[in-house]
Amino acid sequence: MDVLTEGVELSHAELALLAELAKGVTVDRVGRRLDISGRTVRRRLRGICDRIGVATAIEAVAWAARRQLI
């Protein structure tokens, strides 16, 4: 199931990725936890950032936190 907010839809997996980053987990460690490469995590983050209209992963985390999604 996806979460729709302000016309932007994020999957639960994407929100989980942002939540891990919010806890201070590194991109490489997130990748290991999700059984994907750090490069894939970075690519997914770039996609999230592009869809929600922010420039960095930290801004994406803040965006999700302000909306109480994480």
N, CA, C and O of each residue as an XYZ file, in Angstrom:
280
protein
N       0.846     -1.179      0.000
C       0.000      0.000      0.000
C       0.892      1.244      0.000
O       1.932      1.269      0.658
N       0.488      2.246     -0.723
C       1.258      3.477     -0.815
C       0.586      4.580     -0.016
O      -0.614      4.530      0.251
N       1.374      5.573      0.360
C       0.868      6.720      1.097
C       0.847      7.905      0.146
O       1.863      8.236     -0.465
N      -0.310      8.541      0.023
C      -0.476      9.680     -0.876
C      -0.585     10.943     -0.038
O      -1.440     11.031      0.843
N       0.274     11.922     -0.303
C       0.214     13.192      0.390
C       0.590     14.299     -0.587
O       1.608     14.214     -1.273
N      -0.222     15.313     -0.642
C       0.018     16.464     -1.516
C       0.304     16.040     -2.956
O       1.158     16.626     -3.620
N      -0.404     15.030     -3.433
C      -0.235     14.584     -4.800
C       0.984     13.722     -5.045
O       1.254     13.336     -6.183
N       1.731     13.412     -3.981
C       2.930     12.584     -4.098
C       2.662     11.266     -3.389
O       2.183     11.239     -2.256
N       2.976     10.182     -4.069
C       2.750      8.857     -3.509
C       4.080      8.192     -3.198
O       4.918      8.020     -4.083
N       4.272      7.818     -1.935
C       5.479      7.103     -1.529
C       5.074      5.728     -1.014
O       4.094      5.590     -0.282
N       5.830      4.729     -1.402
C       5.546      3.367     -0.943
C       6.019      3.211      0.501
O       6.789      4.020      1.017
N       5.537      2.157      1.125
C       5.977      1.871      2.484
C       7.477      1.580      2.505
O       8.155      1.918      3.475
N       7.996      0.965      1.463
C       9.435      0.695      1.381
C      10.228      2.006      1.313
O      11.283      2.131      1.936
N       9.719      2.966      0.564
C      10.397      4.264      0.476
C      10.354      4.977      1.814
O      11.339      5.583      2.234
N       9.217      4.907      2.479
C       9.107      5.537      3.797
C      10.013      4.837      4.808
O      10.591      5.491      5.677
N      10.142      3.523      4.703
C      11.042      2.783      5.589
C      12.487      3.214      5.356
O      13.258      3.351      6.306
N      12.846      3.425      4.110
C      14.185      3.893      3.777
C      14.437      5.260      4.419
O      15.489      5.479      5.020
N      13.483      6.171      4.295
C      13.626      7.496      4.900
C      13.680      7.407      6.422
O      14.427      8.148      7.060
N      12.898      6.510      7.003
C      12.896      6.338      8.460
C      14.255      5.851      8.955
O      14.732      6.299      9.998
N      14.874      4.941      8.219
C      16.205      4.467      8.597
C      17.211      5.608      8.563
O      18.042      5.737      9.462
N      17.135      6.430      7.531
C      18.038      7.579      7.443
C      17.795      8.554      8.584
O      18.739      9.139      9.114
N      16.537      8.730      8.964
C      16.198      9.637     10.061
C      16.823      9.170     11.373
O      17.124      9.987     12.244
N      17.017      7.865     11.516
C      17.640      7.304     12.718
C      19.150      7.470     12.693
O      19.824      7.179     13.682
N      19.682      7.932     11.577
C      21.118      8.120     11.468
C      21.856      6.946     10.864
O      23.085      6.892     10.910
N      21.122      6.013     10.302
C      21.729      4.851      9.671
C      22.339      5.285      8.337
O      21.720      6.038      7.585
N      23.528      4.821      8.052
C      24.198      5.213      6.807
C      23.523      4.546      5.603
O      22.829      3.539      5.736
N      23.747      5.133      4.440
C      23.170      4.611      3.206
C      23.642      3.173      2.967
O      22.855      2.313      2.573
N      24.913      2.925      3.204
C      25.431      1.568      2.981
C      24.806      0.566      3.945
O      24.505     -0.564      3.560
N      24.612      0.967      5.174
C      23.994      0.066      6.154
C      22.523     -0.164      5.815
O      22.023     -1.280      5.963
N      21.825      0.878      5.363
C      20.440      0.705      4.913
C      20.406     -0.323      3.789
O      19.544     -1.203      3.768
N      21.337     -0.210      2.866
C      21.415     -1.162      1.764
C      21.598     -2.587      2.247
O      20.945     -3.508      1.757
N      22.488     -2.762      3.208
C      22.702     -4.114      3.752
C      21.443     -4.636      4.426
O      21.093     -5.807      4.272
N      20.757     -3.771      5.175
C      19.517     -4.189      5.852
C      18.429     -4.572      4.859
O      17.638     -5.481      5.108
N      18.398     -3.863      3.722
C      17.374     -4.126      2.710
C      17.851     -5.121      1.656
O      17.118     -5.447      0.722
N      19.080     -5.600      1.813
C      19.688     -6.548      0.884
C      19.797     -5.977     -0.534
O      19.542     -6.664     -1.524
N      20.186     -4.700     -0.599
C      20.445     -4.031     -1.872
C      21.743     -3.251     -1.726
O      22.228     -3.052     -0.612
N      22.298     -2.817     -2.827
C      23.566     -2.082     -2.759
C      23.342     -0.638     -2.313
O      22.246     -0.091     -2.439
N      24.407     -0.042     -1.790
C      24.353      1.371     -1.429
C      24.012      2.232     -2.631
O      23.320      3.244     -2.513
N      24.507      1.814     -3.794
C      24.214      2.558     -5.029
C      22.712      2.535     -5.339
O      22.145      3.540     -5.768
N      22.076      1.386     -5.118
C      20.632      1.282     -5.338
C      19.878      2.161     -4.350
O      18.894      2.807     -4.712
N      20.337      2.186     -3.107
C      19.709      3.057     -2.101
C      19.804      4.505     -2.558
O      18.819      5.242     -2.504
N      20.980      4.913     -3.007
C      21.161      6.295     -3.470
C      20.262      6.611     -4.667
O      19.702      7.703     -4.762
N      20.133      5.650     -5.575
C      19.260      5.854     -6.739
C      17.807      5.987     -6.306
O      17.077      6.830     -6.829
N      17.383      5.165     -5.359
C      16.008      5.271     -4.854
C      15.786      6.595     -4.139
O      14.729      7.211     -4.274
N      16.785      7.030     -3.380
C      16.685      8.326     -2.710
C      16.546      9.459     -3.714
O      15.749     10.377     -3.525
N      17.337      9.384     -4.791
C      17.260     10.417     -5.832
C      15.849     10.454     -6.423
O      15.302     11.531     -6.664
N      15.267      9.290     -6.653
C      13.904      9.219     -7.167
C      12.894      9.818     -6.212
O      11.982     10.529     -6.632
N      13.052      9.533     -4.922
C      12.157     10.103     -3.905
C      12.298     11.617     -3.915
O      11.303     12.340     -3.953
N      13.538     12.093     -3.882
C      13.789     13.540     -3.863
C      13.171     14.222     -5.081
O      12.553     15.280     -4.958
N      13.337     13.622     -6.242
C      12.780     14.210     -7.465
C      11.257     14.286     -7.389
O      10.666     15.290     -7.785
N      10.624     13.235     -6.885
C       9.156     13.211     -6.828
C       8.582     14.199     -5.826
O       7.523     14.780     -6.065
N       9.275     14.397     -4.698
C       8.724     15.305     -3.693
C       9.266     16.725     -3.830
O       8.845     17.633     -3.113
N      10.203     16.907     -4.757
C      10.684     18.251     -5.060
C      11.686     18.818     -4.077
O      11.659     20.011     -3.775
N      12.575     17.966     -3.573
C      13.640     18.439     -2.688
C      14.984     18.070     -3.304
O      15.054     17.268     -4.235
N      16.058     18.670     -2.769
C      17.374     18.475     -3.368
C      18.214     17.400     -2.688
O      19.084     16.809     -3.327
N      17.975     17.137     -1.409
C      18.840     16.205     -0.687
C      18.024     15.183      0.095
O      16.826     15.350      0.325
N      18.713     14.122      0.494
C      18.064     13.086      1.308
C      17.621     13.645      2.652
O      16.573     13.255      3.168
N      18.401     14.551      3.222
C      18.031     15.149      4.509
C      16.742     15.947      4.365
O      15.884     15.911      5.247
N      16.605     16.664      3.258
C      15.358     17.389      3.015
C      14.191     16.416      2.846
O      13.075     16.707      3.275
N      14.442     15.272      2.229
C      13.394     14.263      2.058
C      12.962     13.708      3.411
O      11.771     13.510      3.651
N      13.923     13.458      4.292
C      13.606     12.987      5.640
C      12.781     14.037      6.376
O      11.782     13.707      7.015
N      13.197     15.304      6.288
C      12.457     16.379      6.946
C      11.047     16.504      6.372
O      10.091     16.720      7.116
N      10.916     16.369      5.059
C       9.614     16.433      4.392
C       8.687     15.366      4.956
O       7.540     15.648      5.305
N       9.191     14.140      5.042
C       8.374     13.027      5.547
C       8.057     13.197      7.028
O       6.950     12.883      7.467
N       9.014     13.689      7.792
C       8.796     13.881      9.231
C       7.750     14.964      9.487
O       6.897     14.803     10.360
N       7.806     16.064      8.736
C       6.814     17.143      8.901
C       5.396     16.642      8.634
O       4.428     17.143      9.208
N       5.293     15.669      7.774
C       3.967     15.112      7.430
C       3.614     13.895      8.284
O       2.617     13.213      8.045
N       4.460     13.641      9.287
C       4.286     12.528     10.224
C       4.153     11.184      9.504
O       3.370     10.322      9.902
N       4.935     11.029      8.437
C       4.963      9.773      7.684
C       6.025      8.825      8.233
O       5.971      7.614      8.020
N       6.992      9.407      8.946
C       8.040      8.587      9.560
C       8.172      8.990     11.015
O       8.997      8.432     11.738
